[in-house]
Amino acid sequence: MSEAPVFAIVAGETSGDILGADLIQGLKKQYPDAIFEGIGGPKMQSQGFHSLFEMERLSVMGLWEPLKRLPELLSIRRSIIQRYSSKKPVVFIGIDSPDFNAKIEQKLHDVGVKTVHYVSPSVWAWRQGRIKNIKRSVDLMLTLFPFEAGFYEQHQVPVCYVGHPLAKQFPKQPNTSSARQQLNLEQDKPTLCIMPGSRSAEVELMAELLLDAAAKAAKNLDTELQLVMPAANQARFDQLQQILKTKAVEVTLLQQQSHLAMEAADAVLLTSGTTALEAMLLKKPMVVGYRMNPLSFKLLFPLIKTAYVSLPNLLANQSLVPELIQDKATVESLSAEVVNLFKANSSGLVEQFDELHQQLSLDSSTLATAAISQLIADE
């Protein structure tokens, strides 16, 4: 290539930012003069990525919440499409955020830009009709989990299973004692990590519920439970500080440091999502709870085609960890499951988590870079 190749990448939330940073590291080895731009967060930017918009603006959830910001989201998307339709990159890579990225991929594909989608949308679980548009708009699907690749092969969509970059970043065995020391937590006190989510709407729905459940679990265990809660960013930290002012419960609130907080814990009480995978990789027993806007849930739940929602259960295809969703996610039910975690022998669960860890522990950035390079080379 005579000019520096431009890789256009759009990631819409924290988990995508982590994947994007890992991918950029791999691509830079293959294309040392490349320019990386689009939308990304601090981790991608630390790799030299230029973000045209704040990634936080894309971090919305549910059916109705995005409608409040629809004009802004549509404006950002139009800007991305216009920019890369006229100034064509060597490839466009959409990382997760499928509802936002799908239209970009379609429009750019139509004008001859090669497109990659990194992180399969849950098309195997619900709204399976989306596979038709994916087949028309995406030249290469990169999947994080082995069970996803088979679905795309069935539908003749080019696919590469690359494992999950997080699996390589986590130690095979967590060092709980060291993590507690780094966070100035007491070594011998039972410790629960509370993970209320990375989005504002998630925290609004889940934080008080999880805090109340943790407080009730501590009473039922008849012991002083050490609580630690990391905030995904400064905005979430400020939000959680306000919530904690209304609660008579002692919590160590951290700015970020989520992995260290989970490593320091005996168990994790969390919202469903990437956090469940991280807790699994740290070999921590967990309780998964989730709530969303009731109307959104009523419309979405009947469309779900899988028996499980949390990644540990999906990967194992069995119920390894308790899932309490929507109306089942109550203070009483969540606290009861937390109590069970502290009373149960978790050695068997840890062994299963270790097996899953090994399955996911591939050189993701190298595999993804090789697949993208092949796509670029193919005429």
C-alpha positions as MATLAB code, in Angstrom:
seq = 'MSEAPVFAIVAGETSGDILGADLIQGLKKQYPDAIFEGIGGPKMQSQGFHSLFEMERLSVMGLWEPLKRLPELLSIRRSIIQRYSSKKPVVFIGIDSPDFNAKIEQKLHDVGVKTVHYVSPSVWAWRQGRIKNIKRSVDLMLTLFPFEAGFYEQHQVPVCYVGHPLAKQFPKQPNTSSARQQLNLEQDKPTLCIMPGSRSAEVELMAELLLDAAAKAAKNLDTELQLVMPAANQARFDQLQQILKTKAVEVTLLQQQSHLAMEAADAVLLTSGTTALEAMLLKKPMVVGYRMNPLSFKLLFPLIKTAYVSLPNLLANQSLVPELIQDKATVESLSAEVVNLFKANSSGLVEQFDELHQQLSLDSSTLATAAISQLIADE';
ca = [
       0.000    0.000    0.000;
       1.501    3.358   -1.040;
      -0.349    5.360    1.637;
      -0.710    4.507    5.313;
      -3.654    2.105    5.586;
      -6.639    3.395    7.535;
      -8.496    0.966    9.798;
     -11.908    2.325   10.750;
     -13.153    0.842   14.021;
     -16.311    1.525   16.029;
     -16.657    0.204   19.589;
     -19.618    1.296   21.682;
     -18.886    0.253   25.245;
     -16.216   -0.741   27.766;
     -15.976   -4.413   26.757;
     -15.587   -3.401   23.113;
     -12.864   -0.935   24.073;
     -10.886   -3.787   25.671;
     -11.257   -5.950   22.561;
     -10.411   -3.044   20.285;
      -7.191   -2.256   22.145;
      -6.092   -5.884   21.929;
      -6.903   -6.007   18.205;
      -5.055   -2.766   17.472;
      -1.965   -4.173   19.176;
      -2.051   -7.142   16.796;
      -2.753   -5.081   13.682;
       0.086   -2.655   14.481;
       2.569   -5.529   14.256;
       1.309   -6.373   10.761;
       0.715   -2.758    9.681;
       3.159   -0.576   11.662;
       2.307    2.579    9.670;
      -1.455    2.136    9.908;
      -3.890    4.804   11.090;
      -6.603    3.665   13.511;
      -9.665    5.860   13.945;
     -13.423    5.840   14.460;
     -15.065    5.534   17.887;
     -13.337    3.972   20.866;
     -12.569    4.402   24.539;
      -9.477    5.062   26.646;
      -7.874    1.654   26.142;
      -8.047    1.956   22.360;
      -6.836    5.533   22.540;
      -3.829    4.407   24.581;
      -2.843    2.376   21.495;
      -2.805    5.516   19.329;
      -6.455    5.302   18.239;
      -8.175    8.578   17.288;
     -11.791    8.671   18.486;
     -14.040   10.997   16.506;
     -16.788   10.898   19.159;
     -16.931    9.975   22.851;
     -17.608    6.250   23.148;
     -19.855    6.911   26.160;
     -22.425    8.476   23.829;
     -23.129    5.040   22.324;
     -23.501    3.224   25.662;
     -27.259    2.828   25.888;
     -29.365   -0.220   26.727;
     -32.843   -1.702   26.286;
     -35.506   -0.824   23.719;
     -36.745    2.557   24.907;
     -33.608    4.108   26.380;
     -31.907    4.548   22.968;
     -35.007    6.364   21.681;
     -34.280    9.247   24.044;
     -30.942    9.748   22.310;
     -32.009    8.679   18.826;
     -31.311   11.985   17.022;
     -27.778   12.100   18.418;
     -27.092    8.420   17.664;
     -28.378    8.760   14.104;
     -26.266   11.869   13.580;
     -23.123   10.089   14.775;
     -23.861    7.097   12.570;
     -24.465    9.269    9.496;
     -21.191   11.049   10.120;
     -19.295    7.733   10.285;
     -20.963    6.444    7.099;
     -20.272    9.664    5.187;
     -16.653    9.820    6.313;
     -15.772    6.278    5.318;
     -17.870    6.212    2.155;
     -15.752    9.048    0.757;
     -12.455    8.287    2.509;
     -12.538    4.506    2.222;
     -10.562    2.565    4.827;
      -8.881   -0.747    4.025;
     -11.484   -2.315    6.275;
     -14.276   -1.270    8.624;
     -14.405   -3.190   11.912;
     -17.521   -2.952   14.046;
     -16.880   -4.196   17.571;
     -20.051   -5.406   19.273;
     -22.860   -2.733   19.450;
     -24.645   -4.614   16.632;
     -27.708   -2.380   16.376;
     -25.495    0.666   15.853;
     -22.846   -0.994   13.666;
     -25.135   -3.052   11.414;
     -26.304   -0.085    9.322;
     -22.738    1.236    9.022;
     -21.526   -2.168    7.843;
     -24.362   -2.425    5.330;
     -23.823    1.050    3.850;
     -20.036    0.731    3.642;
     -20.246   -2.793    2.216;
     -22.554   -1.456   -0.499;
     -19.885    1.041   -1.601;
     -17.129   -1.542   -1.689;
     -15.571   -1.290    1.781;
     -14.639   -4.647    3.305;
     -16.409   -5.162    6.609;
     -15.638   -7.148    9.732;
     -17.824   -7.597   12.773;
     -15.982   -8.530   15.972;
     -18.141  -10.162   18.659;
     -21.108  -12.043   17.319;
     -24.457  -10.489   18.123;
     -26.631  -12.953   20.002;
     -28.310  -13.938   16.744;
     -28.079  -17.591   17.785;
     -30.157  -16.719   20.853;
     -32.834  -14.339   19.563;
     -33.915  -12.379   16.471;
     -32.383  -15.052   14.267;
     -33.707  -13.340   11.155;
     -30.794  -10.904   11.513;
     -28.517  -13.518    9.950;
     -29.815  -12.534    6.490;
     -28.603   -8.958    6.858;
     -25.313  -10.117    8.418;
     -24.721  -12.363    5.424;
     -25.316   -9.419    3.056;
     -23.289   -6.852    5.008;
     -20.398   -8.605    6.755;
     -17.396  -10.062    4.942;
     -15.960  -11.676    8.086;
     -17.399  -12.486   11.518;
     -14.940  -12.837   14.413;
     -16.424  -14.810   17.310;
     -15.271  -14.981   20.914;
     -16.882  -18.296   21.768;
     -16.650  -21.687   20.063;
     -20.388  -22.411   20.022;
     -20.981  -19.310   17.874;
     -18.785  -20.318   14.920;
     -20.935  -23.321   14.038;
     -24.015  -21.130   13.687;
     -22.311  -18.923   11.084;
     -20.861  -21.879    9.213;
     -24.418  -23.250    8.959;
     -25.484  -20.008    7.278;
     -22.418  -19.716    4.992;
     -21.066  -16.581    6.683;
     -17.228  -16.415    6.699;
     -16.238  -16.818   10.346;
     -13.148  -17.143   12.512;
     -13.262  -18.211   16.163;
     -10.501  -16.248   17.904;
     -11.109  -17.025   21.571;
     -11.513  -14.271   24.103;
      -8.596  -11.872   24.733;
      -9.544  -11.659   28.403;
      -8.732  -15.349   28.850;
      -5.057  -14.635   28.148;
      -5.011  -11.602   30.430;
      -6.257  -13.404   33.531;
      -4.000  -15.655   35.620;
      -4.855  -19.335   35.779;
      -4.981  -18.981   39.566;
      -6.083  -15.719   41.227;
      -4.006  -14.247   44.044;
      -6.731  -13.247   46.450;
      -4.383  -12.318   49.277;
      -2.294   -9.998   47.117;
      -5.414   -8.330   45.687;
      -6.756   -7.649   49.181;
      -3.432   -6.204   50.216;
      -3.370   -3.867   47.213;
      -6.899   -2.655   47.993;
      -6.246   -2.339   51.761;
      -8.917   -4.927   52.549;
      -8.841   -7.183   55.584;
      -7.273  -10.541   54.760;
      -9.405  -12.848   56.893;
     -12.834  -11.307   56.453;
     -15.365  -12.931   54.031;
     -15.493  -10.641   51.008;
     -18.180  -10.023   48.400;
     -17.597   -7.984   45.255;
     -20.657   -6.144   43.911;
     -20.712   -5.357   40.171;
     -23.780   -3.226   39.286;
     -22.918   -2.615   35.612;
     -21.048   -0.109   33.473;
     -23.975    1.854   32.019;
     -25.864    4.578   33.823;
     -29.237    2.881   33.292;
     -27.902   -0.447   34.559;
     -26.537    1.131   37.712;
     -29.814    2.951   38.274;
     -31.749   -0.321   38.049;
     -29.305   -2.664   39.770;
     -27.095   -0.922   42.333;
     -29.611   -0.497   45.154;
     -30.968   -3.990   44.595;
     -27.523   -5.591   44.810;
     -26.512   -3.518   47.829;
     -29.703   -4.465   49.687;
     -29.187   -8.124   48.786;
     -25.594   -8.007   50.046;
     -26.673   -6.390   53.323;
     -29.366   -9.030   53.860;
     -26.906  -11.832   53.030;
     -24.487  -10.495   55.661;
     -27.252  -10.583   58.289;
     -28.245  -14.134   57.351;
     -24.617  -15.291   57.438;
     -24.331  -13.801   60.906;
     -20.931  -12.380   60.044;
     -19.476   -9.070   58.995;
     -19.235   -9.263   55.220;
     -16.557   -7.115   53.599;
     -18.092   -5.403   50.562;
     -16.150   -3.956   47.651;
     -17.703   -2.283   44.611;
     -15.742   -0.937   41.622;
     -17.122    1.804   39.370;
     -16.547    1.434   35.620;
     -15.592    5.104   35.178;
     -15.773    8.502   36.887;
     -19.422    9.026   35.931;
     -20.421    5.689   37.471;
     -18.288    6.443   40.548;
     -20.175    9.702   41.115;
     -23.495    7.933   40.519;
     -22.675    5.171   42.999;
     -21.464    7.671   45.591;
     -24.900    9.295   45.534;
     -26.644    5.933   45.874;
     -24.438    4.903   48.803;
     -25.407    8.049   50.710;
     -28.906    6.557   51.035;
     -27.669    3.168   52.284;
     -26.645    2.185   55.816;
     -24.041   -0.259   54.546;
     -20.265   -0.006   54.536;
     -18.773   -0.477   51.070;
     -15.294    0.096   49.685;
     -16.065    2.020   46.489;
     -13.293    1.928   43.912;
     -12.567    3.883   40.764;
     -12.288    1.147   38.142;
      -9.995   -1.712   39.370;
     -12.830   -4.178   38.704;
     -10.537   -7.135   38.045;
      -8.585   -6.518   41.247;
     -11.827   -6.149   43.199;
     -13.146   -9.484   41.939;
      -9.798  -11.166   42.531;
      -9.902   -9.943   46.139;
     -13.376  -11.404   46.712;
     -14.585  -14.830   47.791;
     -17.670  -14.406   45.595;
     -19.239  -11.918   43.199;
     -22.778  -10.537   42.966;
     -23.123   -9.125   39.482;
     -25.277   -8.009   36.605;
     -25.278  -10.263   33.547;
     -22.737   -9.468   30.835;
     -18.977   -9.552   30.312;
     -18.487   -9.269   34.077;
     -19.755  -12.844   34.461;
     -17.032  -14.024   32.089;
     -14.405  -12.062   34.037;
     -15.570  -13.569   37.325;
     -15.407  -17.030   35.754;
     -11.849  -16.433   34.532;
     -10.917  -15.365   38.065;
     -12.479  -18.636   39.308;
     -14.957  -16.821   41.533;
     -18.356  -18.275   42.454;
     -21.041  -15.820   41.453;
     -24.704  -14.910   41.504;
     -26.009  -13.318   38.313;
     -28.916  -10.910   38.528;
     -30.414   -8.671   35.890;
     -33.298   -6.284   35.469;
     -34.289   -4.039   32.630;
     -37.168   -1.745   31.754;
     -40.315   -3.912   32.297;
     -41.803   -3.150   28.893;
     -38.471   -3.852   27.180;
     -38.264   -7.166   29.021;
     -41.826   -8.106   28.108;
     -41.058   -7.564   24.430;
     -37.587   -9.142   24.412;
     -37.897  -12.185   26.668;
     -40.235  -14.227   24.409;
     -37.675  -13.872   21.586;
     -34.824  -15.518   23.511;
     -34.028  -19.001   22.157;
     -31.434  -20.148   24.732;
     -31.906  -21.734   28.137;
     -29.316  -19.436   29.774;
     -28.274  -15.788   29.694;
     -24.932  -15.753   31.543;
     -21.737  -16.640   29.706;
     -20.488  -19.340   32.120;
     -23.754  -21.244   31.676;
     -23.833  -20.699   27.903;
     -20.243  -21.914   27.518;
     -20.833  -25.006   29.640;
     -24.346  -25.555   28.270;
     -25.468  -26.251   31.816;
     -26.416  -24.310   34.917;
     -23.112  -23.645   36.670;
     -24.131  -20.353   38.283;
     -27.530  -19.104   39.493;
     -29.317  -16.660   37.200;
     -32.048  -14.462   38.625;
     -33.637  -12.370   35.898;
     -36.224   -9.570   36.111;
     -38.968  -10.481   38.627;
     -36.827  -13.299   40.053;
     -34.094  -10.781   40.887;
     -35.340   -9.780   44.339;
     -33.466   -8.889   47.513;
     -34.625  -12.145   49.098;
     -33.679  -14.455   46.221;
     -30.347  -12.782   45.490;
     -29.328  -12.721   49.143;
     -30.265  -16.398   49.559;
     -28.027  -17.350   46.629;
     -25.169  -15.270   48.048;
     -25.520  -17.075   51.374;
     -25.342  -20.390   49.515;
     -22.091  -19.331   47.847;
     -20.403  -18.649   51.169;
     -21.617  -21.935   52.664;
     -20.948  -24.236   49.680;
     -17.757  -26.045   48.682;
     -16.772  -24.398   45.396;
     -13.850  -26.661   44.387;
     -15.864  -28.499   41.715;
     -17.116  -25.249   40.235;
     -13.584  -23.847   40.129;
     -12.409  -26.915   38.176;
     -15.160  -26.375   35.594;
     -14.260  -22.693   35.330;
     -10.640  -23.675   34.745;
     -11.610  -25.985   31.851;
     -13.624  -23.201   30.217;
     -10.735  -20.788   30.742;
      -8.421  -23.093   28.788;
     -10.913  -23.365   25.898;
     -11.019  -19.582   25.512;
      -7.314  -18.977   26.021;
      -6.181  -18.442   22.423;
      -3.925  -15.779   20.902;
      -6.937  -13.709   19.881;
      -5.192  -10.665   18.430;
      -2.912  -12.833   16.259;
      -5.798  -14.960   14.992;
      -7.988  -11.914   14.326;
      -5.143  -10.039   12.617;
      -4.407  -13.024   10.360;
      -8.079  -13.345    9.359;
      -8.422   -9.595    8.689;
      -5.138   -9.519    6.724;
      -6.385  -12.377    4.556;
      -9.626  -10.525    3.941;
      -7.721   -7.389    2.902;
      -5.478   -9.420    0.577;
      -8.395  -11.216   -1.119;
      -9.693   -9.481   -4.222;
];
